[in-house]
Amino acid sequence: MLPRLHSQTDVDPLVLRFLKELEQAGFTGDIESQYSSRLAVATDNSVYQQLPQAVVHPRTTQDVSLIG
């Protein structure tokens, strides 16, 4: 039997704080913490599934620097 994703709808407050600080620092890309967005990227082309706390799409190289 394949493992199932647990429907963890809550995002860790520490992650939410990081995302807010990222926006305040000038991040121009997309930041998503909705369950549907996280579920969409929870699988790859294998049987493994891992639900992320957030999905971040940098728009510029500066955005990539802000994440790191």
Residue pairs with C-beta under 8 A, 6 or more apart in sequence:
2 47
3 48
3 49
4 49
5 39
5 42
5 49
5 51
6 51
7 35
8 51
9 35
11 33
11 53
11 54
12 53
15 33
15 53
15 54
16 33
19 31
19 33
19 54
19 56
22 31
22 56
22 66
22 67
23 31
25 66
26 62
26 66
27 58
27 63
27 66
27 67
28 59
28 60
28 62
28 63
29 56
29 57
29 58
29 59
29 60
29 63
30 55
30 56
30 57
30 59
31 54
31 55
31 56
31 57
32 38
32 54
32 55
32 56
32 57
33 53
33 54
33 55
37 55
38 51
38 52
38 53
38 54
38 55
39 51
40 55
41 52
41 55
42 49
42 50
42 51
42 52
43 49
56 67
58 64
58 66
58 67
